[in-house]
């Protein structure tokens, strides 16, 4: 009875290498475009968030100013344009 040795497992790469230069070039260009798109998306998102933060801050400052003016006067009347529940 003869036992045969099992062949050694070949080393396989996780991702096979592209066979042609054209495929590798297209892959690198695609990677570069995706990276640029990610950067542009992140910068746009940050600029939009910054604009929203500035508008909210300005609105809150105006509301605090109106409230301070209302409390200083001691009036029980609602400010112009306000509604009373």
N, C-alpha and C positions, 0 to 999 in steps of 0.2 A: 504494500500500500504506500503510494507515493503522495506526499502532500506538496502542493505547489505554493510557492510563496506569493502572497498577494502583491500586486504591483504598488509601488509607492504612489501615494496620491500626488497628482501634479499640482503645482502651485498655480492657482487661478487668481486672477485679479478680480476685485469686486466689480469693477466696471471695465469691460473690454476696451482696449484702446482703439480709437477710430483708425481705420485703415488708410485713409487718404488725407493728404494735406488740406484739401478743400473742406473736408468734414471738420477737421480740427480748427481751421480758421473760422468757419461758421459758428462753431461752438464758442470760441473765445469772443467773437463779436456779439453773440447772443448774451453771453455772460456780462459783457461790458454794457450793453443796452439795458439789461435788467438792473444792474447796479446803478446806472444813471437814473433810471425811472424810480428806483427806491429813494435815492437822494432827493430828487425833485418832489416826490410825494411827501416826504418827511418835512422838507422846507416849507412847502405850501401849507401843510397842516399846522406847523408852528406859527406861520404868519397869520393864518385864520384865527387860531386860538388867541394870539396876542391881540388882534383887533377886537375880538369878543371881550377879552379881559378889560381892555381900555374903555369900551362902551359901558360895561357893567360898572366899572369904577366910577365913571362920570355920572351915571344914573344914580348910583348910591350916594355920591357926594351931594347931588342935587336934592335927593330925598332927605338926607340928614340936614342940609341947610334949611329946607322948608320946615322940617320938624323943629329945629332949633328956633326958627323965627316964630313958629306957632306957640311954642312953650314960653318964649320970652314975653310975648304980648299978653299972655294970660287969658286970651280970648277962648271962648267955647265955640265960636263959629268955625265951621270948616273952611279951609282956604279956598280961594276962587277955583272953580273947576272940580272941587272935591264933592263927594256925596256923603250924606250922613245916613248911617244905618237906621 
